[in-house]
Amino acid sequence: MRLLRMSKQAIRAMAENKTRTFLMMLGVIIGVATLTVITSAVLGARAEVMGKVEKWGIDQISVMAGAGRKPGVPQTIPTTLRIEDAQAMLSEIENIKDVSPQINRRDFPVKYAGNSTYGVLIAANPNWSSVWNTRPETGRFLSEEDTGRLARVAVIGKTVQKDLFEDEDPVGKQILVGNNPFEVIGVLEARGTSPTGLDLDTRVVIPLSTGQKRVFNQDYLFMIKTVLHDSSTMGHTVDDVRALLRERHNLQPGVEDDFTIVTPTQVMAIASKLSTIFSVFLILITGISLTVGGIVIANIMFIAVNERREEIGIRRAVGARKVDILVQFLMEAVSVATTGGFIGIIVGLIGLKALAGFIKLPTALMWESIVLALFSAIIVGLLAGIQPAKKAASLNPIEALR
């Protein structure tokens, strides 16, 4: 009953000084709202990355031309990775189930009538569709016949379709890939973005033979995507691939690899590192906001103690103990912070929804983020109220009534 009465007194004190109460809450509201957005956005981003890695293939590895390459980072491509390397990997390494050699070019101009866009041009074999688990939504994919006759045919992504054709059916239409005319034979199903942030729907896939002879005029590759029989032995397979390619490329001991092997674990590590840096930065901002909020609460509570000296003196004179005064002022600080925490959570959820709508921010709202935000607010209120509450409890009732 005593605690209930003190709670009512704390709420009454907050209601009687609305402006002061709002100012005490403001820092907590900002900090908790920021914390709610951060935790939800980070959880959502991590969940999305995991989903994209699964689409990328947890049983696959990629061999990219050049040393020290990172997915999505442009770099000069050496000429040592060849189709024969892909064939040797498939025939000599037991755990490799399939390979997809390909040539990639980013920001390649693609035109149709008066419309133009830039896409990722990929020259690949017909098995590219199964290796990358990306199939045509309409039309068809490349065939062995297309490869054999160096056909000028292309399968385009949904973004390219939208940029060039809008609502028009592109199948059967002629587009310009660079300065080369190609017939659109299919449209790939939507895939969204890669774990590294690349729009996968900007791809334009043409036969590897056509790309080598009629577009790029080169016989070397950008990368070889491989599918494994058993992903649990991926580490051993990576070692086998490295040893095979070093032997084929005549690399002596001590000489750096002229290729980079990328695994799903590495892709997740890159994405996780970026999200961690982002999280630490924003958590620092949140910490500063909550600290400022706590300082504001403490300062205004000190002012309130001085303004309410007479009230404190009367309560002590009619029998209130020091601990009663201490608990009341402490509860006022905690109540202010907790109320600010609830408001901050609501503001954070509204902000999260707005961000998700405007910039397509991936979110994963979980109860842990709300509990963390509310717990942080309570701790801030408790720490901020300790000293003012001690000061109020230590006032001499006779001096307070003068």
One Martini backbone bead per residue (centre of mass of N, CA, C, O) as a GRO file, in nm:
protein
  402
    1MET     BB    1   0.057   0.063  -0.020
    2ARG     BB    2   0.295   0.257   0.001
    3LEU     BB    3   0.390   0.226  -0.298
    4LEU     BB    4   0.125   0.313  -0.426
    5ARG     BB    5   0.119   0.596  -0.303
    6MET     BB    6   0.392   0.686  -0.425
    7SER     BB    7   0.311   0.650  -0.720
    8LYS     BB    8   0.083   0.861  -0.716
    9GLN     BB    9   0.265   1.099  -0.633
   10ALA     BB   10   0.452   1.084  -0.882
   11ILE     BB   11   0.229   1.130  -1.095
   12ARG     BB   12   0.129   1.401  -0.981
   13ALA     BB   13   0.396   1.554  -1.015
   14MET     BB   14   0.409   1.523  -1.322
   15ALA     BB   15   0.128   1.661  -1.387
   16GLU     BB   16   0.198   1.948  -1.249
   17ASN     BB   17   0.481   1.932  -1.448
   18LYS     BB   18   0.483   1.908  -1.771
   19THR     BB   19   0.729   2.057  -1.885
   20ARG     BB   20   0.942   1.928  -1.701
   21THR     BB   21   0.877   1.637  -1.777
   22PHE     BB   22   0.937   1.659  -2.080
   23LEU     BB   23   1.235   1.745  -2.055
   24MET     BB   24   1.319   1.483  -1.909
   25MET     BB   25   1.221   1.287  -2.147
   26LEU     BB   26   1.360   1.366  -2.419
   27GLY     BB   27   1.631   1.210  -2.408
   28VAL     BB   28   1.499   0.931  -2.375
   29ILE     BB   29   1.331   0.927  -2.631
   30ILE     BB   30   1.566   0.949  -2.830
   31GLY     BB   31   1.732   0.705  -2.732
   32VAL     BB   32   1.509   0.483  -2.757
   33ALA     BB   33   1.437   0.527  -3.051
   34THR     BB   34   1.718   0.465  -3.160
   35LEU     BB   35   1.745   0.180  -3.038
   36THR     BB   36   1.502   0.055  -3.182
   37VAL     BB   37   1.604   0.101  -3.470
   38ILE     BB   38   1.875  -0.040  -3.453
   39THR     BB   39   1.798  -0.328  -3.364
   40SER     BB   40   1.594  -0.380  -3.593
   41ALA     BB   41   1.784  -0.322  -3.835
   42VAL     BB   42   2.006  -0.528  -3.767
   43LEU     BB   43   1.830  -0.780  -3.759
   44GLY     BB   44   1.723  -0.744  -4.048
   45ALA     BB   45   1.995  -0.742  -4.198
   46ARG     BB   46   2.092  -1.021  -4.105
   47ALA     BB   47   1.853  -1.182  -4.217
   48GLU     BB   48   1.895  -1.095  -4.511
   49VAL     BB   49   2.181  -1.200  -4.547
   50MET     BB   50   2.116  -1.495  -4.493
   51GLY     BB   51   1.916  -1.522  -4.728
   52LYS     BB   52   2.122  -1.443  -4.952
   53VAL     BB   53   2.326  -1.667  -4.898
   54GLU     BB   54   2.132  -1.896  -4.964
   55LYS     BB   55   2.093  -1.804  -5.258
   56TRP     BB   56   2.395  -1.809  -5.331
   57GLY     BB   57   2.516  -2.058  -5.164
   58ILE     BB   58   2.620  -2.293  -4.918
   59ASP     BB   59   2.739  -2.508  -5.160
   60GLN     BB   60   2.939  -2.270  -5.259
   61ILE     BB   61   3.198  -2.150  -5.479
   62SER     BB   62   3.431  -1.886  -5.574
   63VAL     BB   63   3.634  -1.807  -5.858
   64MET     BB   64   3.846  -1.528  -5.883
   65ALA     BB   65   4.005  -1.306  -6.059
   66GLY     BB   66   4.250  -1.241  -5.858
   67ALA     BB   67   4.393  -1.090  -5.586
   68GLY     BB   68   4.211  -0.998  -5.310
   69ARG     BB   69   3.915  -1.019  -5.354
   70LYS     BB   70   3.590  -0.856  -5.346
   71PRO     BB   71   3.273  -0.852  -5.338
   72GLY     BB   72   3.184  -0.567  -5.543
   73VAL     BB   73   3.493  -0.498  -5.614
   74PRO     BB   74   3.671  -0.331  -5.819
   75GLN     BB   75   3.915  -0.484  -6.058
   76THR     BB   76   4.175  -0.591  -6.204
   77ILE     BB   77   4.189  -0.838  -6.461
   78PRO     BB   78   4.327  -1.117  -6.517
   79THR     BB   79   4.433  -1.384  -6.773
   80THR     BB   80   4.442  -1.688  -6.613
   81LEU     BB   81   4.137  -1.757  -6.629
   82ARG     BB   82   3.993  -2.058  -6.754
   83ILE     BB   83   3.803  -2.303  -6.889
   84GLU     BB   84   4.009  -2.530  -6.824
   85ASP     BB   85   3.990  -2.491  -6.517
   86ALA     BB   86   3.696  -2.577  -6.487
   87GLN     BB   87   3.730  -2.862  -6.607
   88ALA     BB   88   3.943  -2.957  -6.400
   89MET     BB   89   3.775  -2.927  -6.146
   90LEU     BB   90   3.548  -3.129  -6.231
   91SER     BB   91   3.746  -3.384  -6.291
   92GLU     BB   92   3.958  -3.370  -6.020
   93ILE     BB   93   3.730  -3.286  -5.809
   94GLU     BB   94   3.513  -3.472  -5.631
   95ASN     BB   95   3.326  -3.238  -5.478
   96ILE     BB   96   3.255  -3.138  -5.763
   97LYS     BB   97   2.951  -3.100  -5.945
   98ASP     BB   98   2.972  -2.794  -6.064
   99VAL     BB   99   3.026  -2.549  -6.332
  100SER     BB  100   3.050  -2.171  -6.393
  101PRO     BB  101   3.164  -2.002  -6.638
  102GLN     BB  102   3.251  -1.639  -6.650
  103ILE     BB  103   3.161  -1.311  -6.771
  104ASN     BB  104   3.197  -0.978  -6.639
  105ARG     BB  105   3.004  -0.659  -6.662
  106ARG     BB  106   2.978  -0.353  -6.542
  107ASP     BB  107   2.800  -0.100  -6.663
  108PHE     BB  108   2.636  -0.191  -6.917
  109PRO     BB  109   2.504  -0.094  -7.208
  110VAL     BB  110   2.142  -0.071  -7.260
  111LYS     BB  111   1.905  -0.088  -7.543
  112TYR     BB  112   1.564   0.049  -7.633
  113ALA     BB  113   1.508   0.247  -7.839
  114GLY     BB  114   1.477   0.527  -7.617
  115ASN     BB  115   1.600   0.333  -7.408
  116SER     BB  116   1.820   0.323  -7.113
  117THR     BB  117   2.085   0.129  -6.948
  118TYR     BB  118   2.252  -0.047  -6.674
  119GLY     BB  119   2.433  -0.354  -6.661
  120VAL     BB  120   2.507  -0.695  -6.595
  121LEU     BB  121   2.723  -0.865  -6.790
  122ILE     BB  122   2.674  -1.216  -6.881
  123ALA     BB  123   2.886  -1.483  -6.972
  124ALA     BB  124   2.733  -1.809  -7.026
  125ASN     BB  125   2.614  -2.106  -6.961
  126PRO     BB  126   2.327  -2.297  -6.930
  127ASN     BB  127   2.404  -2.378  -6.615
  128TRP     BB  128   2.370  -2.105  -6.467
  129SER     BB  129   2.078  -2.135  -6.364
  130SER     BB  130   2.136  -2.375  -6.161
  131VAL     BB  131   2.381  -2.264  -6.003
  132TRP     BB  132   2.213  -1.982  -5.931
  133ASN     BB  133   1.909  -2.029  -5.896
  134THR     BB  134   1.803  -1.896  -6.189
  135ARG     BB  135   1.500  -1.841  -6.351
  136PRO     BB  136   1.272  -1.806  -6.583
  137GLU     BB  137   0.962  -1.644  -6.596
  138THR     BB  138   1.001  -1.584  -6.900
  139GLY     BB  139   1.050  -1.788  -7.138
  140ARG     BB  140   1.399  -1.859  -7.180
  141PHE     BB  141   1.698  -2.009  -7.180
  142LEU     BB  142   1.983  -2.111  -7.248
  143SER     BB  143   2.145  -2.308  -7.499
  144GLU     BB  144   2.350  -2.517  -7.668
  145GLU     BB  145   2.283  -2.396  -7.941
  146ASP     BB  146   2.358  -2.104  -7.873
  147THR     BB  147   2.655  -2.169  -7.816
  148GLY     BB  148   2.736  -2.310  -8.088
  149ARG     BB  149   2.626  -2.039  -8.274
  150LEU     BB  150   2.669  -1.764  -8.140
  151ALA     BB  151   2.425  -1.632  -8.021
  152ARG     BB  152   2.206  -1.335  -8.016
  153VAL     BB  153   2.118  -1.381  -7.694
  154ALA     BB  154   1.892  -1.283  -7.412
  155VAL     BB  155   1.873  -1.255  -7.051
  156ILE     BB  156   1.674  -1.066  -6.831
  157GLY     BB  157   1.608  -0.857  -6.584
  158LYS     BB  158   1.368  -0.678  -6.414
  159THR     BB  159   1.506  -0.399  -6.424
  160VAL     BB  160   1.560  -0.395  -6.726
  161GLN     BB  161   1.270  -0.428  -6.814
  162LYS     BB  162   1.163  -0.168  -6.680
  163ASP     BB  163   1.358   0.039  -6.818
  164LEU     BB  164   1.289  -0.053  -7.128
  165PHE     BB  165   0.957  -0.168  -7.121
  166GLU     BB  166   0.795  -0.188  -6.874
  167ASP     BB  167   0.489  -0.339  -6.981
  168GLU     BB  168   0.638  -0.477  -7.196
  169ASP     BB  169   0.707  -0.748  -7.388
  170PRO     BB  170   1.044  -0.860  -7.452
  171VAL     BB  171   0.994  -1.106  -7.603
  172GLY     BB  172   1.159  -1.079  -7.925
  173LYS     BB  173   1.326  -0.842  -7.882
  174GLN     BB  174   1.552  -0.580  -7.966
  175ILE     BB  175   1.876  -0.521  -7.839
  176LEU     BB  176   2.144  -0.322  -7.707
  177VAL     BB  177   2.473  -0.450  -7.642
  178GLY     BB  178   2.605  -0.192  -7.675
  179ASN     BB  179   2.656  -0.258  -8.031
  180ASN     BB  180   2.483  -0.525  -7.996
  181PRO     BB  181   2.251  -0.731  -8.121
  182PHE     BB  182   1.968  -0.867  -7.928
  183GLU     BB  183   1.763  -1.130  -7.831
  184VAL     BB  184   1.492  -1.170  -7.632
  185ILE     BB  185   1.413  -1.489  -7.446
  186GLY     BB  186   1.409  -1.370  -7.139
  187VAL     BB  187   1.300  -1.351  -6.785
  188LEU     BB  188   1.404  -1.315  -6.481
  189GLU     BB  189   1.372  -1.370  -6.175
  190ALA     BB  190   1.348  -1.226  -5.887
  191ARG     BB  191   1.638  -1.134  -5.644
  192GLY     BB  192   1.748  -0.864  -5.577
  193THR     BB  193   2.003  -0.854  -5.349
  194SER     BB  194   2.306  -0.891  -5.251
  195PRO     BB  195   2.520  -0.916  -4.979
  196THR     BB  196   2.682  -0.655  -5.127
  197GLY     BB  197   2.434  -0.476  -5.288
  198LEU     BB  198   2.365  -0.601  -5.557
  199ASP     BB  199   2.167  -0.587  -5.833
  200LEU     BB  200   2.034  -0.884  -5.970
  201ASP     BB  201   1.820  -0.737  -6.187
  202THR     BB  202   2.068  -0.627  -6.395
  203ARG     BB  203   2.091  -0.876  -6.563
  204VAL     BB  204   2.274  -0.999  -6.860
  205VAL     BB  205   2.241  -1.300  -7.044
  206ILE     BB  206   2.490  -1.469  -7.234
  207PRO     BB  207   2.672  -1.644  -7.425
  208LEU     BB  208   2.996  -1.727  -7.388
  209SER     BB  209   3.082  -1.744  -7.685
  210THR     BB  210   2.969  -1.469  -7.765
  211GLY     BB  211   3.130  -1.296  -7.566
  212GLN     BB  212   3.416  -1.378  -7.664
  213LYS     BB  213   3.376  -1.313  -7.989
  214ARG     BB  214   3.148  -1.048  -8.001
  215VAL     BB  215   3.225  -0.861  -7.738
  216PHE     BB  216   3.516  -0.902  -7.573
  217ASN     BB  217   3.758  -1.049  -7.698
  218GLN     BB  218   3.799  -1.319  -7.500
  219ASP     BB  219   3.939  -1.618  -7.304
  220TYR     BB  220   3.889  -1.510  -7.030
  221LEU     BB  221   3.790  -1.492  -6.688
  222PHE     BB  222   3.619  -1.386  -6.398
  223MET     BB  223   3.462  -1.664  -6.315
  224ILE     BB  224   3.396  -1.959  -6.093
  225LYS     BB  225   3.121  -2.150  -6.029
  226THR     BB  226   3.055  -2.381  -5.757
  227VAL     BB  227   2.932  -2.709  -5.686
  228LEU     BB  228   2.871  -2.916  -5.412
  229HIS     BB  229   2.819  -3.214  -5.262
  230ASP     BB  230   2.983  -3.127  -4.980
  231SER     BB  231   2.984  -2.866  -4.747
  232SER     BB  232   3.150  -2.991  -4.498
  233THR     BB  233   3.421  -2.997  -4.710
  234MET     BB  234   3.505  -2.707  -4.804
  235GLY     BB  235   3.795  -2.666  -4.701
  236HIS     BB  236   3.923  -2.894  -4.872
  237THR     BB  237   3.828  -2.790  -5.147
  238VAL     BB  238   3.978  -2.524  -5.141
  239ASP     BB  239   4.259  -2.654  -5.130
  240ASP     BB  240   4.232  -2.809  -5.399
  241VAL     BB  241   4.184  -2.564  -5.581
  242ARG     BB  242   4.441  -2.413  -5.516
  243ALA     BB  243   4.643  -2.632  -5.602
  244LEU     BB  244   4.547  -2.665  -5.895
  245LEU     BB  245   4.581  -2.364  -5.991
  246ARG     BB  246   4.879  -2.330  -5.923
  247GLU     BB  247   4.972  -2.550  -6.114
  248ARG     BB  248   4.840  -2.438  -6.380
  249HIS     BB  249   4.986  -2.136  -6.324
  250ASN     BB  250   5.283  -2.166  -6.226
  251LEU     BB  251   5.315  -2.134  -5.907
  252GLN     BB  252   5.537  -2.059  -5.686
  253PRO     BB  253   5.663  -2.067  -5.397
  254GLY     BB  254   5.551  -1.750  -5.252
  255VAL     BB  255   5.345  -1.695  -5.460
  256GLU     BB  256   5.078  -1.534  -5.534
  257ASP     BB  257   4.774  -1.554  -5.600
  258ASP     BB  258   4.565  -1.519  -5.917
  259PHE     BB  259   4.328  -1.570  -5.705
  260THR     BB  260   3.987  -1.597  -5.558
  261ILE     BB  261   3.830  -1.751  -5.280
  262VAL     BB  262   3.476  -1.769  -5.227
  263THR     BB  263   3.271  -1.792  -4.945
  264PRO     BB  264   2.993  -1.775  -4.752
  265THR     BB  265   3.150  -1.699  -4.494
  266GLN     BB  266   3.286  -1.445  -4.614
  267VAL     BB  267   3.032  -1.291  -4.684
  268MET     BB  268   2.922  -1.280  -4.393
  269ALA     BB  269   3.170  -1.134  -4.271
  270ILE     BB  270   3.147  -0.874  -4.430
  271ALA     BB  271   2.857  -0.799  -4.346
  272SER     BB  272   2.908  -0.813  -4.037
  273LYS     BB  273   3.122  -0.593  -4.019
  274LEU     BB  274   2.949  -0.360  -4.125
  275SER     BB  275   2.718  -0.386  -3.911
  276THR     BB  276   2.900  -0.345  -3.662
  277ILE     BB  277   3.003  -0.062  -3.722
  278PHE     BB  278   2.723   0.064  -3.738
  279SER     BB  279   2.631  -0.013  -3.451
  280VAL     BB  280   2.848   0.126  -3.282
  281PHE     BB  281   2.794   0.411  -3.377
  282LEU     BB  282   2.487   0.422  -3.288
  283ILE     BB  283   2.529   0.344  -2.989
  284LEU     BB  284   2.684   0.596  -2.916
  285ILE     BB  285   2.452   0.787  -2.971
  286THR     BB  286   2.261   0.660  -2.767
  287GLY     BB  287   2.438   0.698  -2.517
  288ILE     BB  288   2.442   1.005  -2.531
  289SER     BB  289   2.137   1.053  -2.511
  290LEU     BB  290   2.098   0.906  -2.235
  291THR     BB  291   2.298   1.076  -2.076
  292VAL     BB  292   2.163   1.346  -2.122
  293GLY     BB  293   1.893   1.258  -2.003
  294GLY     BB  294   2.005   1.199  -1.716
  295ILE     BB  295   2.113   1.484  -1.658
  296VAL     BB  296   1.845   1.630  -1.684
  297ILE     BB  297   1.696   1.480  -1.463
  298ALA     BB  298   1.886   1.549  -1.231
  299ASN     BB  299   1.871   1.860  -1.245
  300ILE     BB  300   1.558   1.885  -1.217
  301MET     BB  301   1.543   1.733  -0.948
  302PHE     BB  302   1.707   1.937  -0.786
  303ILE     BB  303   1.511   2.168  -0.829
  304ALA     BB  304   1.263   2.021  -0.705
  305VAL     BB  305   1.375   2.000  -0.420
  306ASN     BB  306   1.391   2.306  -0.367
  307GLU     BB  307   1.081   2.364  -0.429
  308ARG     BB  308   0.994   2.110  -0.206
  309ARG     BB  309   1.074   2.166   0.093
  310GLU     BB  310   0.803   2.204   0.234
  311GLU     BB  311   0.684   1.928   0.166
  312ILE     BB  312   0.906   1.766   0.305
  313GLY     BB  313   0.870   1.887   0.589
  314ILE     BB  314   0.577   1.800   0.634
  315ARG     BB  315   0.616   1.495   0.598
  316ARG     BB  316   0.820   1.464   0.828
  317ALA     BB  317   0.633   1.586   1.056
  318VAL     BB  318   0.403   1.340   1.001
  319GLY     BB  319   0.619   1.065   0.968
  320ALA     BB  320   0.815   1.058   0.752
  321ARG     BB  321   1.068   0.895   0.620
  322LYS     BB  322   1.357   0.895   0.455
  323VAL     BB  323   1.285   0.652   0.272
  324ASP     BB  324   1.026   0.775   0.159
  325ILE     BB  325   1.157   1.014   0.014
  326LEU     BB  326   1.355   0.853  -0.152
  327VAL     BB  327   1.147   0.676  -0.307
  328GLN     BB  328   0.978   0.897  -0.434
  329PHE     BB  329   1.203   1.039  -0.605
  330LEU     BB  330   1.293   0.783  -0.748
  331MET     BB  331   1.015   0.722  -0.879
  332GLU     BB  332   0.998   0.977  -1.045
  333ALA     BB  333   1.246   0.925  -1.223
  334VAL     BB  334   1.156   0.646  -1.327
  335SER     BB  335   0.884   0.734  -1.444
  336VAL     BB  336   0.989   0.933  -1.648
  337ALA     BB  337   1.176   0.732  -1.801
  338THR     BB  338   0.961   0.517  -1.866
  339THR     BB  339   0.771   0.696  -2.023
  340GLY     BB  340   0.986   0.780  -2.226
  341GLY     BB  341   1.032   0.491  -2.324
  342PHE     BB  342   0.752   0.438  -2.443
  343ILE     BB  343   0.756   0.676  -2.637
  344GLY     BB  344   1.018   0.593  -2.783
  345ILE     BB  345   0.909   0.328  -2.898
  346ILE     BB  346   0.685   0.452  -3.066
  347VAL     BB  347   0.868   0.639  -3.231
  348GLY     BB  348   1.051   0.413  -3.340
  349LEU     BB  349   0.828   0.255  -3.493
  350ILE     BB  350   0.748   0.485  -3.677
  351GLY     BB  351   1.032   0.532  -3.797
  352LEU     BB  352   1.068   0.245  -3.907
  353LYS     BB  353   0.830   0.252  -4.104
  354ALA     BB  354   0.928   0.496  -4.266
  355LEU     BB  355   1.201   0.380  -4.357
  356ALA     BB  356   1.088   0.125  -4.496
  357GLY     BB  357   0.928   0.297  -4.711
  358PHE     BB  358   1.160   0.486  -4.830
  359ILE     BB  359   1.441   0.269  -4.812
  360LYS     BB  360   1.396  -0.035  -4.769
  361LEU     BB  361   1.424  -0.127  -4.473
  362PRO     BB  362   1.532  -0.386  -4.300
  363THR     BB  363   1.326  -0.562  -4.062
  364ALA     BB  364   1.320  -0.709  -3.703
  365LEU     BB  365   1.090  -0.720  -3.483
  366MET     BB  366   1.169  -0.762  -3.134
  367TRP     BB  367   1.137  -0.798  -2.797
  368GLU     BB  368   1.433  -0.738  -2.720
  369SER     BB  369   1.440  -0.439  -2.812
  370ILE     BB  370   1.220  -0.335  -2.615
  371VAL     BB  371   1.347  -0.431  -2.351
  372LEU     BB  372   1.615  -0.282  -2.382
  373ALA     BB  373   1.498   0.004  -2.397
  374LEU     BB  374   1.342  -0.001  -2.125
  375PHE     BB  375   1.578  -0.077  -1.941
  376SER     BB  376   1.750   0.172  -2.006
  377ALA     BB  377   1.549   0.380  -1.894
  378ILE     BB  378   1.542   0.278  -1.600
  379ILE     BB  379   1.843   0.310  -1.541
  380VAL     BB  380   1.859   0.611  -1.595
  381GLY     BB  381   1.652   0.695  -1.378
  382LEU     BB  382   1.797   0.568  -1.136
  383LEU     BB  383   2.072   0.719  -1.159
  384ALA     BB  384   1.950   1.014  -1.173
  385GLY     BB  385   1.782   0.987  -0.880
  386ILE     BB  386   1.973   0.936  -0.641
  387GLN     BB  387   2.087   1.216  -0.554
  388PRO     BB  388   1.822   1.377  -0.524
  389ALA     BB  389   1.698   1.177  -0.316
  390LYS     BB  390   1.914   1.211  -0.099
  391LYS     BB  391   1.875   1.512  -0.058
  392ALA     BB  392   1.574   1.499   0.028
  393ALA     BB  393   1.621   1.297   0.275
  394SER     BB  394   1.845   1.498   0.426
  395LEU     BB  395   1.651   1.694   0.511
  396ASN     BB  396   1.567   1.921   0.744
  397PRO     BB  397   1.251   1.981   0.858
  398ILE     BB  398   1.296   2.261   0.992
  399GLU     BB  399   1.450   2.397   0.757
  400ALA     BB  400   1.230   2.335   0.536
  401LEU     BB  401   1.000   2.524   0.694
  402ARG     BB  402   1.141   2.819   0.672
   0.00000   0.00000   0.00000
